[in-house]
Amino acid sequence: MQQRPRLHPGLTAAWTLVEAVRSDLLATIRPVTAAQWTFRPAAGEWCIGEIVEHLLLAEIASSKMARKLIRGDYRNLPFPRDATIYGAELDRYPFGSLDAPAVLVPGSPRERPVVELELWTAHERFQSELAQFRGDDPEALRSPDPATAEWFTLGGWLKLQAWHEKHHLTRIPRLLASPGFP
């Protein structure tokens, strides 16, 4: 069995939340049939497969952001005086309903086992990226969110990933209860 990468102690609590929410997501989608995976309750609404694909794309984006932060890509970017910054203390999803940025809009739903495997792969890659942090304080690394212009620390990006996934996870039971759900 491969040993999991060790994270900086300042990232451990946030990563624990990320893993707990991912576990909930996987438990929620595991019993979903192929017909349920692609069921769309109304035109313009995402099916479960699209929601999960969106979450996969979001985790890949969060992992890339962590990589950029750790290697110092934002070190010289000035922090705006009136900017909001979210750190590891983030205790909720900080946004209401937003249109997904183009890079996070899912394509046609793919089969659940394929997406589930990619979720595992992206999650392991995210953890490996985070394990590269060797600094003293992950809260000292910060960057703006390209989609909202809000700022997040490295720990804040982890918490955003968890709360974003939980935000979308709450939509799945509503889909399961939709009229006409297979």
TAGI-V778127 format. One record per residue. N is the residue number from 1. RES is the residue in one small letter. PHI is phi in whole degrees, 0 to 359 (* if undefined). Layout:
BEGIN
n: <N,N>
res: <RES,RES>
phi: <PHI,PHI>
END
This chain:
BEGIN
n: <1,2,3,4,5,6,7,8,9,10,11,12,13,14,15,16,17,18,19,20,21,22,23,24,25,26,27,28,29,30,31,32,33,34,35,36,37,38,39,40,41,42,43,44,45,46,47,48,49,50,51,52,53,54,55,56,57,58,59,60,61,62,63,64,65,66,67,68,69,70,71,72,73,74,75,76,77,78,79,80,81,82,83,84,85,86,87,88,89,90,91,92,93,94,95,96,97,98,99,100,101,102,103,104,105,106,107,108,109,110,111,112,113,114,115,116,117,118,119,120,121,122,123,124,125,126,127,128,129,130,131,132,133,134,135,136,137,138,139,140,141,142,143,144,145,146,147,148,149,150,151,152,153,154,155,156,157,158,159,160,161,162,163,164,165,166,167,168,169,170,171,172,173,174,175,176,177,178,179,180,181,182>
res: <m,q,q,r,p,r,l,h,p,g,l,t,a,a,w,t,l,v,e,a,v,r,s,d,l,l,a,t,i,r,p,v,t,a,a,q,w,t,f,r,p,a,a,g,e,w,c,i,g,e,i,v,e,h,l,l,l,a,e,i,a,s,s,k,m,a,r,k,l,i,r,g,d,y,r,n,l,p,f,p,r,d,a,t,i,y,g,a,e,l,d,r,y,p,f,g,s,l,d,a,p,a,v,l,v,p,g,s,p,r,e,r,p,v,v,e,l,e,l,w,t,a,h,e,r,f,q,s,e,l,a,q,f,r,g,d,d,p,e,a,l,r,s,p,d,p,a,t,a,e,w,f,t,l,g,g,w,l,k,l,q,a,w,h,e,k,h,h,l,t,r,i,p,r,l,l,a,s,p,g,f,p>
phi: <*,285,284,285,296,277,257,303,305,287,251,299,296,295,295,300,294,304,292,296,293,297,299,297,299,297,294,288,272,305,278,289,280,300,293,290,301,252,292,242,291,202,302,88,266,280,276,301,301,288,300,293,298,301,294,298,298,294,292,299,294,295,296,296,296,300,301,296,298,295,278,96,300,253,303,259,282,292,273,298,303,260,285,271,232,251,242,296,277,307,242,193,287,278,238,276,285,235,288,294,300,309,289,250,277,287,275,301,299,263,298,306,300,294,293,298,297,293,300,298,297,297,295,295,295,300,297,296,298,296,292,284,291,238,282,276,220,296,284,281,270,213,206,279,279,301,275,236,70,285,254,224,279,300,296,296,296,296,295,300,302,295,291,296,296,296,304,283,300,291,284,296,301,294,295,297,263,294,301,85,298,294>
END
